[in-house]
């Protein structure tokens, strides 16, 4: 299953967040495959696209950063997956 992870933080945690990221690389735990991560310019926000078969590993990853970031994690679908659903719906 794919997930879009959005994060936002306040400027006062920028140094702490940068230090933790540089130390850990922001690597996800076992069970989460990071497909890509993008950072906003001039802010402490961004998003990532991840893949995992269970929700627990991505929740564990989020909890590890929750002291610094507000996180919004939503399930996502590819164009192909949505296209299949739209085709099925149109056939009804």
N, C-alpha and C positions, 0 to 999 in steps of 0.2 A: 504494500500500500504506500502511496506517495503522500507526503505532508509538506505544506508550506509553513515555514517557521519565520515569523516576523518578530523582531526585537527592537526595543527602544529603551534608552537609558537617559538619565539626567547628567548634565555636564559635571556635577560634583563627583561622579564615580568614574570619570574617564580614565584617570591614571590607574586606579585599581583594576578596571576592566582590561586596559591595555596590558598591564603586567600579567594578569591571569591568562589572557589570550596568548601572549608571547611565551609564557612558561608551558602552557598546555597545547598550544596550537588550536585550541577550541575543538579538538578531536571528539567526535561522538563516541559513545560507549559501544561495546560489542552489541550487535543486533541492529545498528543504525548505519545505513550507507549514505554518506553525504554526497549528493550529486552535484551540488554547486552552492556557493555562498557569495553574496554581494553586499558591499558595505556602502552606506550613504556617504556622500562627501560633505564634510563640515558638520557632521552630527554623529551621534552614537546610536545609529539605527541601521537596520539592514534586513536581509531575508536570506533564507536558505531553502533548498529543496532537498528533502531526504526521503529515503525509502526504508521501510521496515515492515516485517510481517506481524509484529505485535506492538501494541501501544506502550507497554511498560518501558522499553528501552528509551524511547523518545521522551517519555515523561521523566525518566531518571536524568536524562541530559538537561532537560529544562529546569528541573529542581536544582541542579548543580550551578545554575547561573541566575536563579530567581532572586538572589540577594542583590544583584546588580542591574538586572534587566526586567522590564515588563515584556512577557512573551505571549504571542498569540499563535497558536498552532491549529491548522485546519487541514482536513483531508483534501487531497487534490486528485484530479483526473487528467489524463492526457487528451489531446485532440482525438485520437483514435478511440479512446473509451467513450468520450462524449458523443462522437459521431455514431458509434454503434447504438447508443441509447436513443439518439435522435432518429436514426433510421428505423429502429423498432417502434418508436412512438408514432412515426409518420405512417407506418404500415397498419396501424390499428384503426 
